[in-house]
Amino acid sequence: MEAVLGARLEANDGPRSQTVTDLLRAALLDGRIAPDSRLFELDLCRQFKVSRTPIRAALQTLAGEGLLDYTPNRGYSVRAYTLSEITDTYEMRALAEGLAARLAAERGLTQAQQVEIEQALALVDNALNRHGVDVQTLRSVYTEANRRFHRVIHEAANSRVVVDVVRLFQRVPHTSAHNVVGFGLERVRMRHMDHHAIFEAILCREPKKAEELMRTHIMTVKNTAARALAQRNIIEELPAEPQKRRRAPRAKTAAV
């Protein structure tokens, strides 16, 4: 579990229960803890070097968010989402994100919001233009830029309802805005060009175009994620190849 979560709490990390909750939530959303895995309080206490109180608070919060299942006398386990649930979530998120883009185009960006999106886009532009950049570094840069891009559009939409709905959909594993683990160089480039087109539509006050571009953007990510998950499920369900039985070597007879 420690290697999976890959994080420890420090003294200045803030409220322990909230920090534990955030770290566990990130691990669950990224798919770093396998579905149906049981979570044991003592293991988590050792990992985070905290008492049971913040661990219990985190587990209860994440169960309330639908990321964990609780069974009496058994405890907490990671909820297993079906492929259809994940694709349904993407389609609902596409509607909500599209509405956010349309509202942002109708209401316009502030100067600060425009600058932040331009800076986020520039981060990825520079990374893509860097000779010999490795895919892992590019994913890391794109993840941060992607988070900022969508967050600013949500702010510009100025609709608490839309933001709450998007946040709800992002609490399903493999569907959050920062989940780009499976993206290669060309997919990052394509998604980034989508961002440029959406930004231009919002700047030009074209609500319908901004909404359509955003919906298409999310749906193409859905298709990529669905293919990857379906392939992974097929591989996991394949029966293990039976090991070939080795013949015992014949005993050599001594020369007479």
C-alpha contacts under 8 A as a table, 3 or more apart, distances in Angstrom:
res1	aa1	res2	aa2	distance
1	M	4	V	5.01
1	M	5	L	6.18
1	M	33	I	8.00
1	M	43	D	7.72
1	M	44	L	7.95
1	M	47	Q	7.63
2	E	5	L	5.36
2	E	6	G	5.86
2	E	7	A	7.49
2	E	47	Q	5.70
3	A	6	G	5.09
4	V	27	A	7.63
4	V	32	R	6.01
4	V	33	I	6.85
5	L	23	L	7.39
5	L	24	L	7.29
5	L	27	A	6.03
5	L	32	R	7.30
7	A	23	L	7.49
7	A	48	F	7.82
8	R	47	Q	6.91
8	R	48	F	5.37
8	R	49	K	7.69
9	L	13	D	6.30
9	L	16	R	7.89
9	L	19	T	7.62
9	L	20	V	7.91
9	L	48	F	5.75
9	L	49	K	7.20
10	E	13	D	5.40
11	A	14	G	7.61
13	D	16	R	7.22
13	D	19	T	6.87
14	G	18	Q	7.78
14	G	19	T	6.88
15	P	18	Q	5.52
15	P	19	T	6.24
16	R	19	T	5.15
16	R	20	V	6.07
16	R	50	V	7.67
16	R	54	P	6.03
17	S	20	V	5.22
17	S	21	T	6.08
17	S	53	T	7.68
17	S	54	P	4.04
17	S	55	I	6.58
17	S	57	A	6.16
17	S	58	A	5.92
18	Q	21	T	5.01
18	Q	22	D	6.16
18	Q	54	P	7.76
18	Q	58	A	7.11
19	T	22	D	5.14
19	T	23	L	6.24
20	V	23	L	5.27
20	V	24	L	6.07
20	V	48	F	7.40
20	V	54	P	7.03
20	V	55	I	6.85
20	V	58	A	6.26
21	T	24	L	5.27
21	T	25	R	5.90
21	T	55	I	7.95
21	T	57	A	7.92
21	T	58	A	4.57
21	T	59	L	7.43
21	T	61	T	7.41
21	T	62	L	7.26
22	D	25	R	5.11
22	D	26	A	6.16
23	L	26	A	5.23
23	L	27	A	6.36
24	L	27	A	5.14
24	L	28	L	6.22
24	L	58	A	7.89
25	R	28	L	5.12
25	R	29	L	6.08
25	R	62	L	7.02
25	R	67	L	7.89
26	A	29	L	5.18
26	A	30	D	6.05
27	A	30	D	5.26
27	A	31	G	6.27
27	A	32	R	5.17
27	A	33	I	6.41
28	L	31	G	5.18
28	L	32	R	6.07
28	L	33	I	5.83
28	L	67	L	7.20
28	L	78	V	7.72
28	L	173	P	6.46
29	L	32	R	7.71
29	L	171	R	6.76
29	L	172	V	6.40
29	L	173	P	4.06
29	L	174	H	6.09
29	L	175	T	7.76
29	L	176	S	7.04
29	L	179	N	7.94
30	D	173	P	6.17
30	D	174	H	6.10
30	D	179	N	6.25
31	G	34	A	6.45
31	G	173	P	6.18
31	G	174	H	6.73
33	I	37	S	7.00
33	I	78	V	7.51
34	A	37	S	5.66
34	A	78	V	7.11
35	P	77	S	7.79
35	P	78	V	5.05
35	P	79	R	5.79
35	P	80	A	4.70
35	P	81	Y	7.76
36	D	77	S	5.46
36	D	78	V	4.78
36	D	79	R	5.90
36	D	80	A	5.91
37	S	77	S	5.29
37	S	78	V	5.34
38	R	75	G	7.48
38	R	76	Y	5.85
38	R	77	S	4.09
38	R	78	V	6.47
39	L	43	D	7.75
39	L	44	L	7.59
39	L	75	G	7.54
39	L	76	Y	5.63
39	L	77	S	5.64
39	L	78	V	7.54
40	F	43	D	5.43
40	F	44	L	6.38
40	F	75	G	7.69
40	F	76	Y	7.51
41	E	44	L	5.15
41	E	45	C	6.06
41	E	52	R	6.64
41	E	55	I	6.56
41	E	56	R	7.33
42	L	45	C	4.95
42	L	46	R	6.29
42	L	52	R	7.50
43	D	46	R	5.28
43	D	47	Q	6.23
44	L	47	Q	4.91
44	L	48	F	6.07
44	L	49	K	7.98
44	L	55	I	6.94
45	C	48	F	5.42
45	C	49	K	5.38
45	C	50	V	5.18
45	C	51	S	5.88
45	C	52	R	6.27
45	C	55	I	6.82
46	R	49	K	5.02
46	R	50	V	7.14
50	V	54	P	7.15
50	V	55	I	7.61
51	S	54	P	6.55
51	S	55	I	7.07
52	R	55	I	5.07
52	R	56	R	5.95
53	T	56	R	5.31
53	T	57	A	6.28
54	P	57	A	4.99
54	P	58	A	6.10
55	I	58	A	5.15
55	I	59	L	6.20
56	R	59	L	5.14
56	R	60	Q	6.13
57	A	60	Q	5.24
57	A	61	T	6.18
58	A	61	T	5.11
58	A	62	L	6.17
59	L	62	L	5.23
59	L	63	A	6.07
59	L	68	L	7.53
59	L	76	Y	7.37
60	Q	63	A	5.13
60	Q	64	G	6.20
61	T	64	G	5.06
61	T	65	E	6.39
62	L	65	E	4.92
62	L	66	G	6.38
62	L	67	L	5.49
62	L	68	L	5.89
63	A	66	G	5.09
63	A	67	L	5.61
63	A	68	L	4.37
63	A	69	D	5.86
63	A	70	Y	6.92
63	A	76	Y	7.98
64	G	67	L	7.62
64	G	68	L	7.80
65	E	68	L	7.70
65	E	171	R	7.34
66	G	69	D	7.15
66	G	79	R	7.35
67	L	78	V	6.45
67	L	79	R	5.56
67	L	171	R	7.42
67	L	172	V	7.20
68	L	76	Y	6.31
68	L	77	S	5.59
68	L	78	V	4.68
68	L	79	R	4.86
69	D	76	Y	5.59
69	D	77	S	5.34
69	D	78	V	6.21
69	D	79	R	5.50
70	Y	74	R	7.63
70	Y	75	G	5.50
70	Y	76	Y	4.57
70	Y	77	S	6.57
71	T	74	R	5.33
71	T	75	G	5.31
71	T	76	Y	6.51
72	P	75	G	6.06
81	Y	85	E	6.15
81	Y	86	I	6.71
81	Y	173	P	7.78
82	T	85	E	5.19
82	T	86	I	6.45
83	L	86	I	5.16
83	L	87	T	6.25
83	L	226	A	7.04
83	L	229	L	7.22
83	L	230	A	7.26
84	S	87	T	5.14
84	S	88	D	5.96
85	E	88	D	5.08
85	E	89	T	6.13
86	I	89	T	5.09
86	I	90	Y	6.41
86	I	172	V	7.10
86	I	173	P	7.63
86	I	174	H	7.45
86	I	175	T	7.02
86	I	226	A	7.94
87	T	90	Y	5.05
87	T	91	E	6.36
87	T	222	K	6.37
87	T	226	A	6.72
88	D	91	E	5.16
88	D	92	M	6.30
89	T	92	M	5.17
89	T	93	R	5.99
89	T	169	F	6.05
89	T	172	V	7.48
89	T	175	T	7.35
90	Y	93	R	4.96
90	Y	94	A	6.04
90	Y	169	F	7.66
90	Y	175	T	6.44
90	Y	218	I	7.00
90	Y	219	M	6.85
90	Y	222	K	5.79
91	E	94	A	5.05
91	E	95	L	6.61
91	E	218	I	7.84
91	E	219	M	6.68
91	E	222	K	7.72
92	M	95	L	5.26
92	M	96	A	6.50
92	M	169	F	7.51
93	R	96	A	5.06
93	R	97	E	5.91
93	R	166	V	6.12
93	R	169	F	5.96
93	R	170	Q	7.89
93	R	218	I	7.58
94	A	97	E	5.19
94	A	98	G	5.83
94	A	214	M	7.16
94	A	215	R	4.75
94	A	216	T	7.65
94	A	218	I	5.34
94	A	219	M	6.49
95	L	98	G	5.12
95	L	99	L	6.23
95	L	215	R	6.35
96	A	99	L	5.11
96	A	100	A	6.28
96	A	162	V	6.28
96	A	165	V	6.91
96	A	166	V	6.13
97	E	100	A	4.96
97	E	101	A	6.28
97	E	162	V	7.94
97	E	166	V	6.88
97	E	211	E	7.81
97	E	214	M	6.56
97	E	215	R	6.86
97	E	218	I	8.00
98	G	101	A	5.15
98	G	102	R	6.25
98	G	210	A	7.30
98	G	211	E	4.26
98	G	212	E	6.62
98	G	213	L	7.70
98	G	214	M	5.08
98	G	215	R	5.08
99	L	102	R	5.03
99	L	103	L	6.13
99	L	162	V	7.60
99	L	211	E	6.07
100	A	103	L	5.20
100	A	104	A	6.08
100	A	153	I	6.60
100	A	154	H	5.84
100	A	156	A	7.97
100	A	157	A	5.18
100	A	159	S	7.91
100	A	162	V	6.58
100	A	211	E	7.68
101	A	104	A	5.03
101	A	105	A	6.21
101	A	153	I	6.29
101	A	154	H	7.67
101	A	157	A	6.87
101	A	198	I	7.83
101	A	202	I	7.06
101	A	207	P	7.17
101	A	210	A	5.64
101	A	211	E	5.37
101	A	214	M	6.73
102	R	105	A	5.14
102	R	106	E	6.20
102	R	157	A	7.70
102	R	202	I	7.60
102	R	206	E	7.76
102	R	207	P	4.31
102	R	208	K	6.28
102	R	209	K	7.93
102	R	210	A	5.67
102	R	211	E	4.90
103	L	106	E	4.98
103	L	107	R	5.99
103	L	156	A	7.53
103	L	157	A	4.77
103	L	158	N	7.71
103	L	207	P	6.92
104	A	107	R	5.26
104	A	108	G	5.47
104	A	109	L	6.71
104	A	153	I	6.18
104	A	154	H	7.63
104	A	156	A	4.93
104	A	157	A	4.30
104	A	158	N	7.63
104	A	202	I	6.47
104	A	207	P	7.71
105	A	108	G	5.17
105	A	109	L	7.58
105	A	157	A	7.99
105	A	201	A	7.19
105	A	202	I	4.21
105	A	203	L	6.71
105	A	204	C	7.54
105	A	205	R	4.74
105	A	206	E	5.99
105	A	207	P	4.93
105	A	210	A	6.95
106	E	202	I	7.86
106	E	205	R	6.02
106	E	206	E	7.43
106	E	207	P	5.79
107	R	156	A	7.27
107	R	157	A	7.05
108	G	156	A	6.96
108	G	202	I	7.11
108	G	203	L	7.08
108	G	205	R	6.91
109	L	112	A	7.92
109	L	113	Q	5.75
109	L	114	Q	5.91
109	L	156	A	5.90
109	L	202	I	7.91
109	L	203	L	7.30
110	T	113	Q	5.14
110	T	114	Q	6.21
110	T	156	A	7.74
111	Q	114	Q	5.17
111	Q	115	V	6.20
112	A	115	V	5.15
112	A	116	E	6.22
113	Q	116	E	5.16
113	Q	117	I	6.32
113	Q	152	V	6.18
113	Q	156	A	7.48
114	Q	117	I	5.35
114	Q	118	E	6.19
115	V	118	E	5.06
115	V	119	Q	6.12
116	E	119	Q	5.06
116	E	120	A	6.18
116	E	148	R	7.68
116	E	149	F	7.92
116	E	152	V	7.60
117	I	120	A	5.01
117	I	121	L	6.14
117	I	148	R	7.13
117	I	149	F	5.58
117	I	152	V	7.06
117	I	199	F	7.87
118	E	121	L	5.16
118	E	122	A	6.07
119	Q	122	A	4.98
119	Q	123	L	6.32
120	A	123	L	5.28
120	A	124	V	7.00
120	A	144	E	7.93
120	A	145	A	4.68
120	A	146	N	7.56
120	A	148	R	6.56
120	A	149	F	6.51
121	L	124	V	5.52
121	L	125	D	6.20
121	L	145	A	6.63
121	L	149	F	7.87
121	L	192	H	7.61
121	L	195	H	7.68
121	L	196	H	7.30
122	A	125	D	4.82
122	A	126	N	6.01
123	L	126	N	5.41
123	L	127	A	6.34
123	L	141	V	6.89
123	L	142	Y	7.83
123	L	145	A	6.84
124	V	127	A	4.93
124	V	128	L	6.01
124	V	138	L	7.60
124	V	141	V	6.34
124	V	142	Y	5.90
124	V	145	A	6.98
124	V	192	H	7.39
125	D	128	L	5.28
125	D	129	N	6.22
126	N	129	N	5.13
126	N	130	R	6.14
127	A	130	R	5.14
127	A	133	V	6.94
127	A	138	L	6.32
127	A	141	V	7.38
128	L	131	H	7.92
128	L	133	V	7.40
128	L	138	L	7.39
128	L	189	R	7.46
130	R	133	V	5.81
133	V	137	T	6.90
133	V	138	L	6.84
134	D	137	T	5.55
134	D	138	L	6.37
135	V	138	L	4.99
135	V	139	R	6.06
135	V	184	G	6.50
135	V	185	L	6.16
136	Q	139	R	5.15
136	Q	140	S	6.29
137	T	140	S	5.09
137	T	141	V	6.30
138	L	141	V	5.16
138	L	142	Y	6.03
138	L	185	L	7.61
138	L	188	V	7.95
139	R	142	Y	5.05
139	R	143	T	5.90
139	R	180	V	6.75
139	R	181	V	7.19
139	R	183	F	7.22
139	R	184	G	7.99
139	R	188	V	7.40
140	S	143	T	5.16
140	S	144	E	6.55
141	V	144	E	5.46
141	V	145	A	6.26
142	Y	145	A	5.00
142	Y	146	N	5.71
142	Y	188	V	7.25
142	Y	192	H	7.99
143	T	146	N	5.11
143	T	147	R	6.18
143	T	177	A	7.86
143	T	178	H	5.16
143	T	179	N	7.39
143	T	180	V	6.74
144	E	147	R	5.18
144	E	148	R	6.36
144	E	178	H	7.40
145	A	148	R	5.17
145	A	149	F	6.00
146	N	149	F	5.06
146	N	150	H	6.29
146	N	177	A	6.88
146	N	178	H	6.82
147	R	150	H	5.57
147	R	151	R	6.06
147	R	177	A	6.25
147	R	178	H	6.14
148	R	151	R	5.07
148	R	152	V	6.11
149	F	152	V	5.54
149	F	153	I	6.51
149	F	195	H	7.81
150	H	153	I	5.16
150	H	154	H	6.20
150	H	177	A	7.78
151	R	154	H	5.11
151	R	155	E	6.29
152	V	155	E	4.97
152	V	156	A	6.10
153	I	156	A	4.97
153	I	157	A	6.12
154	H	157	A	5.16
154	H	158	N	6.89
154	H	159	S	7.65
154	H	162	V	7.65
154	H	163	V	6.09
155	E	158	N	5.41
155	E	159	S	7.70
157	A	162	V	7.97
159	S	162	V	5.40
159	S	163	V	6.43
160	R	163	V	5.11
160	R	164	D	6.04
161	V	164	D	5.17
161	V	165	V	6.18
162	V	165	V	5.14
162	V	166	V	6.18
163	V	166	V	5.18
163	V	167	R	6.09
164	D	167	R	5.10
164	D	168	L	6.21
165	V	168	L	5.09
165	V	169	F	6.48
166	V	169	F	5.20
166	V	170	Q	6.21
167	R	170	Q	5.07
167	R	171	R	6.61
168	L	171	R	5.50
168	L	172	V	7.89
169	F	172	V	6.06
169	F	175	T	7.43
169	F	176	S	7.55
170	Q	173	P	7.65
170	Q	175	T	5.77
170	Q	176	S	4.29
170	Q	177	A	7.01
171	R	175	T	7.57
171	R	176	S	6.69
172	V	175	T	5.82
172	V	176	S	6.95
173	P	176	S	6.89
174	H	179	N	6.06
174	H	225	A	7.35
175	T	179	N	6.69
175	T	222	K	7.88
176	S	179	N	5.59
177	A	180	V	7.82
180	V	183	F	5.40
182	G	225	A	7.75
182	G	228	A	7.65
183	F	186	E	7.88
183	F	187	R	5.49
183	F	188	V	5.99
184	G	187	R	5.37
184	G	188	V	6.20
185	L	188	V	5.28
185	L	189	R	6.25
186	E	189	R	4.95
186	E	190	M	6.15
187	R	190	M	5.05
187	R	191	R	6.14
188	V	191	R	5.22
188	V	192	H	5.99
189	R	192	H	5.10
189	R	193	M	6.24
190	M	193	M	5.17
190	M	194	D	6.37
191	R	194	D	4.97
191	R	195	H	6.49
191	R	217	H	7.14
192	H	195	H	5.03
192	H	196	H	6.53
193	M	196	H	5.05
193	M	197	A	6.35
194	D	197	A	5.17
194	D	198	I	6.16
194	D	213	L	7.37
194	D	214	M	7.94
194	D	217	H	6.41
195	H	198	I	5.13
195	H	199	F	6.03
196	H	199	F	5.16
196	H	200	E	6.19
197	A	200	E	5.13
197	A	201	A	6.29
197	A	213	L	7.47
198	I	201	A	5.16
198	I	202	I	6.29
198	I	210	A	5.40
198	I	213	L	6.00
198	I	214	M	6.47
199	F	202	I	5.15
199	F	203	L	6.13
199	F	210	A	7.81
200	E	203	L	5.07
200	E	204	C	6.09
201	A	204	C	5.14
201	A	205	R	6.23
201	A	206	E	5.23
201	A	207	P	7.24
201	A	209	K	6.26
201	A	210	A	5.11
202	I	205	R	5.10
202	I	206	E	5.97
202	I	207	P	6.76
202	I	210	A	5.92
203	L	206	E	7.73
206	E	209	K	5.53
206	E	210	A	6.10
207	P	210	A	5.12
207	P	211	E	6.12
208	K	211	E	5.21
208	K	212	E	6.23
209	K	212	E	5.16
209	K	213	L	6.05
210	A	213	L	5.24
210	A	214	M	6.12
211	E	214	M	5.23
211	E	215	R	6.17
212	E	215	R	5.21
212	E	216	T	6.16
213	L	216	T	5.19
213	L	217	H	6.05
214	M	217	H	4.94
214	M	218	I	6.31
215	R	218	I	5.32
215	R	219	M	6.16
216	T	219	M	5.07
216	T	220	T	6.15
217	H	220	T	5.44
217	H	221	V	6.55
218	I	221	V	5.15
218	I	222	K	6.25
219	M	222	K	4.80
219	M	223	N	6.30
220	T	223	N	5.08
220	T	224	T	6.38
221	V	224	T	5.15
221	V	225	A	6.15
222	K	225	A	5.12
222	K	226	A	5.93
223	N	226	A	5.10
223	N	227	R	6.19
224	T	227	R	5.37
224	T	228	A	6.31
225	A	228	A	5.14
225	A	229	L	6.07
226	A	229	L	5.19
226	A	230	A	5.92
227	R	230	A	5.16
227	R	231	Q	6.08
228	A	231	Q	5.22
228	A	232	R	6.18
229	L	232	R	5.00
229	L	233	N	6.11
230	A	233	N	5.10
230	A	234	I	6.24
231	Q	234	I	5.12
231	Q	235	I	6.30
232	R	235	I	5.14
232	R	236	E	6.15
233	N	236	E	5.06
233	N	237	E	6.10
234	I	237	E	5.21
234	I	238	L	6.29
235	I	238	L	5.34
